[in-house]
Amino acid sequence: MSKRLFVLLTLLASLILGACGGEAPPAAPADQGGSSEGTSNQPAASSNVNDLTIIWAEWDPANYLQQLVNDYTAETGVQVTVVQEPWGSFGDRVFTEFAGKGTSYDLVVGDSQWLGQGATQGHYVELTDIFYTELNGEALAPATVTAYAEYPKGSGRMWAYPTEGDADGWAYRKDLFEDPQEQESFKARYGYDLAVPQTWAQLRDIAEFFTRPDQNLYGVSIYTQKDYDAITMGYQNVLFSWGADWGNPETYKVDGYINSPEAVDALEFYKELYKFTPPGSSNVFWQESIDHYTSGQVAMAMNFFAFFPGLANPASNPYAEQTGFFSNPAGPTGERHAALGGQGMSIVSYISPERQAAAKEFLKWFARDDVQKKWAELGGYTCNATVLNSEEFLNNTPFNRAFSESMQMVKDFWAVPVYGELLEVAQRELHKYVVADEGTAQETLDTIAREHTQIFERAGLLQE
């Protein structure tokens, strides 16, 4: 889970700041885009800046970041403080600061979906001209650059350094999967071996097989929560893997995309998975999924990788020793994708040019291969491809291999300034169909297509 900015806040911020109607972000101010001199590993301390403040959400990765930046202080003498705000108020605090053009924070580790607002509303410093040089951008997994740094998508303009990679994946009960009697029964019923699913169809069969209400055991825990983005994130896993999408990222046309036959089939499939969830699964997100798993109610649990350390820890999961992890399986045509979580780190545009220069020096340090390796060792989810693909990283935890695989195939919801409006529609309509059993999949997606089209038209983004 990575996203907690409330929709009403997004709309309020847009009204206060006057969101741009068009797609192209404003040109970066002259003092925000210039390359810094020098590319050595030793950070260059800015003349009169001896402290930097980063704001992030309150969770373990922010603690890991504070540990990491102590090394920067030791190297440069610049004190770096990571301010943590609870997830429920994180977006509120940041966008209130932005609305007042505040200078309390030099950098923000912001959600991927904030990129559109950060770029078009002038909150973020553009990093394009240093991204692939001083910020070591070539070392990053390409999908993470698109997801966490680039806006508009495909433009080559960068506004953040990919910091905390994350994606949806799965935890599963190895003791159930590897039980000889279960394996024999499964093969007799479905005609193939019980194992980690290679396709969504196999995942569905396994979910059905382990759904045993009389034993208080069910096949899966999946995202269904109506608040913010949960059910949208869950559905995206199958939507993208079915070869469908929310729309055309260049023209913003959605009719014929989100309501395509493939998207409809994916939604019908997601609703079928809901049949194999525990009772009371109408409002499930990351915490409820963890609870379902650690209580022994489910054989498989969908969740963001950021929460898997707890499932690998015997202190918080009684099934830790019997827990395995896997990335999303393939859809009907072989496509594999995972809903994106995670954040990138951006420089706040309202701080002084001198502090912006100091913040760039910090990002250059953070982007170094050796620092990214340390970041991963502490528990951060690096986006550095060299680290992600190293045997040391892959074998460091029972879920790192699946995480590395997932970060090569992530896709995201719209990252445009009006994403909050789009998300509200998707959440409402998907929940109606999957959980409340209202209407058909086609009707649901037709409604989303119609309302999303209207939103893009009002924003001046839709191109005929």
C-alpha positions as CSV (number, residue, x, y, z in Angstrom):
1,M,0.0,0.0,0.0
2,S,1.4,3.3,-1.0
3,K,-1.4,5.7,-1.5
4,R,-3.5,7.6,1.0
5,L,-4.3,11.0,-0.6
6,F,-8.0,11.6,-0.2
7,V,-10.0,12.6,-3.3
8,L,-11.6,15.6,-1.7
9,L,-8.2,17.0,-0.9
10,T,-7.2,16.5,-4.5
11,L,-10.2,18.5,-5.7
12,L,-9.7,21.2,-3.1
13,A,-6.0,21.6,-4.0
14,S,-6.9,21.9,-7.7
15,L,-9.4,24.6,-6.9
16,I,-7.0,26.5,-4.7
17,L,-4.1,26.3,-7.1
18,G,-5.9,26.4,-10.4
19,A,-5.0,23.2,-12.1
20,C,-3.8,23.5,-15.7
21,G,-6.4,22.5,-18.2
22,G,-3.8,21.2,-20.7
23,E,-1.4,18.3,-20.6
24,A,1.9,19.9,-21.0
25,P,3.6,21.0,-17.8
26,P,5.0,24.5,-17.6
27,A,8.6,25.1,-18.5
28,A,10.9,24.6,-15.6
29,P,12.2,27.9,-14.1
30,A,15.8,28.6,-15.0
31,D,17.1,28.1,-11.5
32,Q,15.4,24.7,-11.1
33,G,16.7,22.7,-14.1
34,G,20.4,23.4,-14.4
35,S,22.9,20.5,-14.1
36,S,25.2,20.6,-11.1
37,E,28.9,20.5,-11.7
38,G,30.8,17.4,-11.1
39,T,29.8,13.7,-10.9
40,S,32.2,12.3,-8.3
41,N,31.0,10.0,-5.5
42,Q,31.8,12.5,-2.9
43,P,28.8,14.8,-2.5
44,A,29.5,18.5,-2.9
45,A,28.2,20.5,0.1
46,S,26.2,23.6,-0.8
47,S,27.7,26.8,0.7
48,N,25.3,27.8,3.4
49,V,22.9,24.8,3.7
50,N,23.7,22.5,6.6
51,D,20.3,20.8,6.9
52,L,17.6,19.2,4.7
53,T,14.1,18.0,5.6
54,I,12.3,15.2,3.8
55,I,8.6,14.5,4.4
56,W,7.2,11.0,3.9
57,A,4.4,8.8,5.3
58,E,4.7,7.1,8.7
59,W,5.9,3.6,8.0
60,D,8.9,1.3,8.2
61,P,10.5,2.5,4.9
62,A,10.7,6.1,6.3
63,N,12.6,4.7,9.3
64,Y,15.0,2.9,7.0
65,L,15.5,6.2,5.1
66,Q,16.4,8.0,8.3
67,Q,19.0,5.3,9.0
68,L,20.4,5.7,5.5
69,V,20.7,9.5,5.5
70,N,22.8,9.4,8.6
71,D,25.6,8.2,6.2
72,Y,25.0,11.4,4.2
73,T,25.4,13.5,7.3
74,A,28.7,11.7,8.1
75,E,30.0,12.3,4.5
76,T,28.9,16.0,4.1
77,G,28.0,17.4,7.5
78,V,24.5,18.1,6.2
79,Q,21.9,17.0,8.7
80,V,19.0,15.3,7.0
81,T,15.7,14.8,8.9
82,V,12.9,12.5,7.7
83,V,9.6,13.9,8.9
84,Q,6.9,11.2,9.1
85,E,3.1,11.9,8.8
86,P,0.5,9.2,9.4
87,W,-0.9,7.8,6.1
88,G,-4.3,9.1,6.8
89,S,-3.1,12.7,6.9
90,F,0.0,12.5,4.8
91,G,-1.5,13.9,1.6
92,D,-3.5,16.6,3.5
93,R,-0.3,17.9,5.2
94,V,1.7,17.9,2.0
95,F,-0.9,19.6,-0.2
96,T,-1.8,22.1,2.4
97,E,1.9,23.0,2.4
98,F,1.9,23.2,-1.4
99,A,-1.2,25.4,-1.4
100,G,0.6,28.0,0.7
101,K,3.9,27.6,-1.2
102,G,5.5,26.6,2.0
103,T,9.1,25.9,2.6
104,S,8.9,23.6,5.6
105,Y,10.2,20.7,3.5
106,D,13.0,20.5,0.9
107,L,12.0,17.1,-0.5
108,V,8.9,15.0,-0.5
109,V,8.6,11.3,-1.1
110,G,5.3,11.6,-3.0
111,D,2.9,9.1,-4.5
112,S,3.3,8.1,-8.1
113,Q,-0.2,9.6,-8.8
114,W,0.9,13.0,-7.6
115,L,3.3,13.5,-10.5
116,G,0.7,15.2,-12.7
117,Q,-0.2,17.7,-10.0
118,G,3.4,18.2,-8.9
119,A,4.5,19.0,-12.5
120,T,1.6,21.0,-13.8
121,Q,0.8,23.0,-10.6
122,G,4.5,23.9,-10.0
123,H,5.1,22.0,-6.8
124,Y,8.1,20.0,-8.1
125,V,11.5,21.0,-9.5
126,E,12.1,19.5,-12.9
127,L,15.0,17.0,-13.0
128,T,15.1,16.2,-16.6
129,D,18.6,17.5,-17.5
130,I,20.4,15.7,-14.6
131,F,18.2,12.6,-14.5
132,Y,20.3,10.3,-16.7
133,T,23.6,11.8,-15.8
134,E,24.1,13.0,-12.2
135,L,21.0,11.0,-10.9
136,N,22.2,7.7,-12.4
137,G,18.9,7.3,-14.3
138,E,20.3,4.7,-16.7
139,A,20.7,2.3,-13.7
140,L,17.0,2.3,-13.0
141,A,14.5,-0.3,-14.1
142,P,12.8,1.3,-17.0
143,A,9.3,0.6,-15.7
144,T,10.1,2.5,-12.5
145,V,11.2,5.6,-14.4
146,T,7.9,5.8,-16.2
147,A,6.0,5.1,-13.1
148,Y,7.7,7.3,-10.5
149,A,9.5,10.0,-12.4
150,E,8.1,10.8,-15.8
151,Y,5.3,13.2,-16.6
152,P,3.6,13.4,-19.1
153,K,4.2,9.7,-19.8
154,G,6.3,9.3,-22.8
155,S,7.5,12.9,-22.7
156,G,11.0,12.3,-21.3
157,R,10.4,14.9,-18.6
158,M,11.4,13.9,-15.1
159,W,10.1,15.2,-11.8
160,A,11.2,12.7,-9.2
161,Y,13.9,10.1,-8.4
162,P,12.3,6.6,-8.0
163,T,12.7,5.8,-4.3
164,E,10.4,3.2,-2.9
165,G,9.4,0.6,-5.5
166,D,6.3,-1.4,-4.7
167,A,3.7,-3.5,-6.5
168,D,1.0,-6.0,-5.8
169,G,2.1,-9.6,-5.2
170,W,1.0,-12.7,-3.3
171,A,1.7,-14.6,-0.1
172,Y,0.7,-18.3,0.0
173,R,0.7,-21.2,2.5
174,K,3.4,-23.6,1.4
175,D,2.2,-26.1,4.0
176,L,-1.1,-26.4,2.2
177,F,0.4,-26.3,-1.3
178,E,3.0,-29.0,-0.5
179,D,0.8,-31.3,1.5
180,P,0.7,-34.7,-0.4
181,Q,-3.0,-35.3,0.2
182,E,-3.9,-31.8,-1.0
183,Q,-1.8,-32.3,-4.1
184,E,-3.4,-35.7,-4.8
185,S,-6.9,-34.3,-4.3
186,F,-6.2,-31.2,-6.4
187,K,-4.8,-33.2,-9.4
188,A,-7.8,-35.5,-9.3
189,R,-10.2,-32.6,-9.5
190,Y,-8.4,-30.2,-11.9
191,G,-6.1,-32.5,-13.9
192,Y,-2.8,-30.7,-13.2
193,D,-0.3,-30.4,-10.3
194,L,-1.0,-28.1,-7.4
195,A,1.8,-25.5,-7.4
196,V,2.4,-21.7,-7.5
197,P,0.0,-20.6,-10.2
198,Q,1.4,-19.6,-13.5
199,T,-1.8,-18.2,-14.8
200,W,-4.8,-16.4,-13.3
201,A,-7.0,-19.3,-14.4
202,Q,-4.9,-21.6,-12.2
203,L,-5.0,-19.1,-9.3
204,R,-8.8,-19.2,-9.6
205,D,-8.8,-23.0,-9.5
206,I,-6.6,-23.0,-6.4
207,A,-8.8,-20.4,-4.7
208,E,-11.9,-22.6,-5.3
209,F,-10.1,-25.7,-4.1
210,F,-9.1,-24.3,-0.8
211,T,-12.5,-22.6,-0.1
212,R,-13.9,-24.7,2.8
213,P,-16.3,-22.7,4.9
214,D,-16.8,-25.7,7.3
215,Q,-13.0,-25.4,8.1
216,N,-13.0,-21.6,8.2
217,L,-10.5,-21.8,5.2
218,Y,-10.9,-19.8,2.0
219,G,-9.0,-19.5,-1.2
220,V,-8.0,-15.8,-1.4
221,S,-8.0,-12.4,0.2
222,I,-8.3,-9.7,-2.5
223,Y,-8.7,-5.9,-2.4
224,T,-12.3,-4.7,-2.2
225,Q,-12.2,-1.6,0.0
226,K,-14.1,1.4,-1.5
227,D,-12.1,4.1,0.2
228,Y,-9.4,5.8,-1.9
229,D,-7.9,3.2,-4.3
230,A,-8.0,-0.3,-2.9
231,I,-10.5,-2.1,-5.3
232,T,-9.1,-0.2,-8.2
233,M,-5.6,-1.5,-7.4
234,G,-6.9,-5.0,-7.1
235,Y,-8.8,-4.9,-10.4
236,Q,-5.8,-3.4,-12.2
237,N,-3.8,-6.6,-11.7
238,V,-6.2,-8.5,-13.9
239,L,-7.2,-5.6,-16.2
240,F,-3.6,-5.1,-17.3
241,S,-2.9,-8.8,-17.5
242,W,-5.9,-9.3,-19.8
243,G,-4.2,-6.9,-22.2
244,A,-6.7,-4.1,-21.4
245,D,-6.1,-0.6,-20.1
246,W,-7.8,2.5,-18.6
247,G,-7.4,4.3,-21.9
248,N,-5.1,5.7,-24.5
249,P,-2.2,7.5,-22.6
250,E,-1.6,9.9,-25.5
251,T,-5.1,10.9,-26.4
252,Y,-6.9,10.2,-23.1
253,K,-9.7,8.4,-25.0
254,V,-11.2,5.8,-22.7
255,D,-14.3,4.5,-24.6
256,G,-13.3,1.3,-26.2
257,Y,-10.5,0.8,-23.8
258,I,-11.7,0.5,-20.2
259,N,-15.0,-1.0,-21.5
260,S,-13.4,-3.4,-24.1
261,P,-14.3,-7.1,-24.1
262,E,-11.0,-7.9,-22.5
263,A,-11.6,-5.4,-19.7
264,V,-15.1,-6.8,-19.2
265,D,-13.8,-10.4,-19.0
266,A,-11.2,-9.3,-16.5
267,L,-13.8,-7.6,-14.3
268,E,-16.0,-10.7,-14.4
269,F,-13.0,-12.8,-13.4
270,Y,-12.2,-10.5,-10.5
271,K,-15.7,-10.7,-9.2
272,E,-15.5,-14.5,-9.4
273,L,-12.4,-14.4,-7.2
274,Y,-14.5,-12.6,-4.6
275,K,-16.6,-15.7,-4.2
276,F,-13.6,-17.4,-2.6
277,T,-12.9,-14.8,0.1
278,P,-13.7,-15.0,3.8
279,P,-17.0,-13.7,5.1
280,G,-17.0,-10.0,5.7
281,S,-14.6,-9.3,2.8
282,S,-16.5,-6.3,1.5
283,N,-13.9,-3.7,2.7
284,V,-10.5,-5.3,2.4
285,F,-7.2,-3.5,1.9
286,W,-3.6,-4.2,3.1
287,Q,-4.4,-4.6,6.8
288,E,-7.4,-6.8,6.3
289,S,-5.5,-9.0,3.9
290,I,-2.7,-9.4,6.5
291,D,-5.3,-10.3,9.1
292,H,-6.9,-12.9,6.8
293,Y,-3.6,-14.5,6.2
294,T,-2.1,-14.4,9.7
295,S,-5.3,-15.8,11.2
296,G,-5.1,-18.8,8.9
297,Q,-8.2,-18.0,7.0
298,V,-6.8,-18.0,3.5
299,A,-4.4,-20.0,1.3
300,M,-3.4,-17.0,-0.7
301,A,-3.4,-13.2,0.0
302,M,-3.0,-10.3,-2.3
303,N,-0.9,-7.4,-0.9
304,F,1.7,-4.9,-1.7
305,F,5.3,-6.1,-1.2
306,A,5.9,-3.3,1.3
307,F,3.9,-5.3,3.8
308,F,5.5,-8.7,3.2
309,P,8.3,-8.3,5.7
310,G,5.7,-8.8,8.4
311,L,4.5,-12.0,6.9
312,A,8.1,-13.3,6.8
313,N,8.5,-12.6,10.5
314,P,7.4,-15.3,13.0
315,A,6.8,-12.5,15.6
316,S,3.9,-11.2,13.5
317,N,2.9,-14.2,11.4
318,P,2.4,-17.6,13.0
319,Y,2.7,-19.1,9.5
320,A,5.9,-17.3,8.6
321,E,7.9,-20.5,8.3
322,Q,5.3,-21.9,5.9
323,T,4.9,-18.7,3.9
324,G,6.0,-18.3,0.3
325,F,5.6,-15.4,-2.1
326,F,5.0,-15.1,-5.9
327,S,4.4,-12.4,-8.4
328,N,1.2,-12.0,-10.5
329,P,0.6,-14.8,-12.9
330,A,-0.2,-14.5,-16.6
331,G,-3.5,-13.5,-18.2
332,P,-5.3,-15.3,-21.1
333,T,-2.8,-14.1,-23.7
334,G,0.3,-14.5,-21.6
335,E,0.6,-10.9,-20.5
336,R,1.8,-10.3,-16.9
337,H,1.4,-7.0,-15.1
338,A,1.2,-5.8,-11.5
339,A,-0.6,-2.8,-10.0
340,L,2.0,-0.2,-9.0
341,G,2.6,1.1,-5.5
342,G,5.5,3.1,-4.3
343,Q,6.9,6.6,-4.5
344,G,9.5,8.9,-6.0
345,M,11.4,11.7,-4.2
346,S,10.9,15.2,-5.5
347,I,12.4,18.6,-4.7
348,V,9.9,21.2,-3.6
349,S,9.9,24.1,-5.9
350,Y,9.1,26.8,-3.3
351,I,12.5,26.5,-1.4
352,S,15.3,28.9,-2.3
353,P,17.7,28.2,-5.2
354,E,20.4,27.5,-2.8
355,R,18.4,24.8,-1.0
356,Q,17.3,23.4,-4.3
357,A,21.0,22.9,-5.2
358,A,21.6,21.2,-1.8
359,A,18.6,19.0,-2.4
360,K,20.0,18.0,-5.8
361,E,23.3,17.1,-4.2
362,F,21.4,14.8,-1.8
363,L,19.5,13.1,-4.6
364,K,22.8,12.6,-6.5
365,W,24.2,10.8,-3.4
366,F,21.0,8.8,-2.9
367,A,21.1,7.6,-6.6
368,R,24.6,6.1,-6.3
369,D,24.8,2.4,-6.8
370,D,26.5,1.8,-3.4
371,V,23.9,3.9,-1.6
372,Q,21.1,2.1,-3.4
373,K,22.6,-1.2,-2.3
374,K,22.7,0.0,1.3
375,W,19.1,1.2,0.9
376,A,18.0,-2.3,-0.1
377,E,20.0,-3.9,2.7
378,L,18.2,-1.7,5.2
379,G,14.8,-2.8,3.8
380,G,14.0,-0.1,1.3
381,Y,12.7,-1.2,-2.1
382,T,15.3,0.1,-4.5
383,C,14.5,0.7,-8.2
384,N,18.1,0.3,-9.2
385,A,18.1,-2.6,-11.7
386,T,21.7,-3.7,-10.9
387,V,20.7,-4.1,-7.3
388,L,17.3,-5.6,-8.1
389,N,18.9,-8.3,-10.3
390,S,21.9,-9.1,-8.0
391,E,21.9,-12.6,-6.4
392,E,22.6,-10.9,-3.1
393,F,19.4,-9.0,-3.3
394,L,17.3,-11.8,-4.8
395,N,18.3,-14.2,-2.0
396,N,18.2,-11.7,0.9
397,T,14.5,-12.3,1.7
398,P,11.9,-14.9,0.7
399,F,10.0,-12.3,-1.3
400,N,12.8,-10.3,-3.0
401,R,12.8,-12.5,-6.1
402,A,9.1,-12.0,-6.6
403,F,9.5,-8.3,-6.0
404,S,12.3,-7.9,-8.5
405,E,10.2,-9.7,-11.1
406,S,7.1,-7.6,-10.3
407,M,9.0,-4.3,-10.7
408,Q,9.8,-5.2,-14.3
409,M,6.1,-5.4,-15.2
410,V,4.3,-2.7,-13.1
411,K,1.6,-0.4,-14.5
412,D,-0.3,2.4,-12.8
413,F,-3.6,4.2,-12.7
414,W,-3.8,7.6,-14.4
415,A,-1.2,10.1,-13.0
416,V,-2.9,13.2,-14.3
417,P,-3.9,16.2,-12.2
418,V,-7.5,15.0,-12.2
419,Y,-6.6,11.5,-11.0
420,G,-8.7,12.0,-7.8
421,E,-11.9,12.5,-9.8
422,L,-11.1,9.5,-12.0
423,L,-10.4,7.4,-9.0
424,E,-13.6,8.2,-7.2
425,V,-15.6,7.0,-10.2
426,A,-13.6,3.8,-10.5
427,Q,-13.9,3.0,-6.8
428,R,-17.6,3.6,-6.7
429,E,-18.5,1.6,-9.7
430,L,-16.2,-1.3,-9.2
431,H,-17.4,-1.7,-5.6
432,K,-21.0,-1.7,-6.8
433,Y,-20.4,-4.5,-9.2
434,V,-17.9,-6.7,-7.3
435,V,-19.2,-6.3,-3.8
436,A,-22.7,-5.0,-4.0
437,D,-23.6,-7.2,-7.0
438,E,-25.2,-4.3,-8.9
439,G,-25.4,-4.4,-12.7
440,T,-23.2,-6.2,-15.1
441,A,-19.5,-5.9,-15.8
442,Q,-20.3,-4.2,-19.2
443,E,-22.6,-1.7,-17.6
444,T,-20.1,-1.0,-14.9
445,L,-17.3,-0.3,-17.3
446,D,-19.5,1.7,-19.7
447,T,-20.4,4.0,-16.8
448,I,-16.7,4.4,-15.9
449,A,-15.8,5.1,-19.6
450,R,-18.6,7.7,-19.8
451,E,-17.7,9.6,-16.6
452,H,-14.0,9.4,-17.3
453,T,-14.5,10.9,-20.7
454,Q,-16.4,13.8,-19.2
455,I,-13.7,14.4,-16.6
456,F,-11.0,14.4,-19.3
457,E,-13.1,16.8,-21.5
458,R,-13.6,19.2,-18.6
459,A,-9.8,19.1,-17.9
460,G,-9.0,19.9,-21.5
461,L,-7.0,16.7,-21.9
462,L,-9.2,14.6,-24.3
463,Q,-7.9,14.7,-27.8
464,E,-10.2,13.6,-30.7
